[in-house]
Amino acid sequence: MALTDVQIRNAKPRDKAYKLSDAGGLHLFVSPAGGKLWRFKFRIAGREKLLSLGGWPTVSLAAARKARDRAKAQLIAGDDPAHEKRKEKIARQVSAGNSFRSVAEDCIAVKLEANRKADATVGKARWFLSHLTPALGSRPISEIEPAEVLAVLKALERKGHRETARRTRAFASRVFRHGVANTFCRSDPAALLADALSQPIVKHHAAILDPTELGIFLRSIDEYGGGATVKLAMQLSPHLFLRPGELRQGRWEEVDLADAIWTVPAVRTKLRRPHSVPLSRQARALLAELRLVSGGHDLMFPGLRSHLRPTSENALNAAFRRMGFGADVVTAHGLRATASTLLNESGKWHADAIERALAHGRSDAVRGAYARGQHWAERVEMAQWWSDYLDALRDGVQIVPFPAQDAAVAS
């Protein structure tokens, strides 16, 4: 006879456990402590088994019957309901252990740290993860839906951080792909969201492109009354075309003054390949002076608080502001745009030589591979010409304008 809700509510504990039968192998087990547990009794391969379906009232009579029917369907299909339940439990435990954050940390360790990517690259990855962690960090990666990822990205957009939202989506996509490759999840929901984000507003690094104004700027650097290390960094930067991070993290072991070359190791370059910089006469003189003031440390530009760490990434820009040049006038990175524009406008140098000097990549991989070994002699000559040109501007020599040409601006 089938059970009723009233019978279940009125079932009282006894000295010994007992059961109240429903139908089709389902019964309610009542313990001496008063617990009421649903169980389904079945036979498979001639053996009697019990499948626990949960406790009443959390699992109602109707829910218990549905669970019994599902178990019966598994028996008809030739499966063992108890075994299937254990598999589901293990899957839930594995899924809970494979949270988005844990998979992301594994992705960073395997894809970045194990491949010795630059500290800045690893740091950026962790920064992107910090945006995703509050909402997604503890969620099983296999259960995350596109809408959940989109909510995080849209919150960044509403704060005006369009570029951050775009890069955070790309990082999330990389984590999901890592999860798919390691069977932690089945798909990449972030891949579906690229078109859902607003295009970032492109902001170019402020740069001085007028020769006369550049001369004024160079004279101001020479008159700078701050720290000698920062002053030499500012004096060197226009001559070398290096990215600010490549410059300030420089080590003396990378510089060969005798052969007039500075080789930036792959770990510190944007393209992750060594970049050789020819040193003009002026650059070598500044480096020789820098060696005297840097205290004999491994770092060329040691920080004020510790010689084991390079000077602050904002040191040059902060010095420019103290000199009276606003962020809309010049930046340390913008000096690369200055060199690119004026070198191209001069018409004296092959465009590929300028691109190689700036360590720019190529969308054409074959041409890029060919060009790696080209233009060195031209770059050596160009480096000296550029330093002489900068000296002339600094000294106030009247410069005849270059013929009008298309300017290529560095990034």
Secondary structure, 3 states (H helix, E strand, C coil): CCCCHHHHHHCCCCCCCEEEECCCCEEEEECCCCCEEEEEEEEECCEEEEEEEEECCCCCHHHHHHHHHHHHHHHHCCCCHHHHHHHHHHHHHHHHHCEHHHHHHHHHHHHHHCCCCCHHHHHHHHHHHHHHHHHHCCCEHHHCCHHHHHHHHHHHHHCCCHHHHHHHHHHHHHHHHHHHHCCCCCCCHHHHHHHHCCCCCCCCCCCCCCHHHHHHHHHHHHCCCCCHHHHHHHHHHHHHCCCHHHHHCCEHHHEECCCCEEEECHHHCCCCCCEEEECCHHHHHHHHHHHHHCCCCCECCECCCCCCCECCCCHHHHHHHHCCCCCCCCCCCHHHHHHHHHHHHHCCCCHHHHHHHCCCCCCCHHHHHHHCCCCHHHHHHHHHHHHHHHHHHHCCCCCCCCCCCCCCCCC
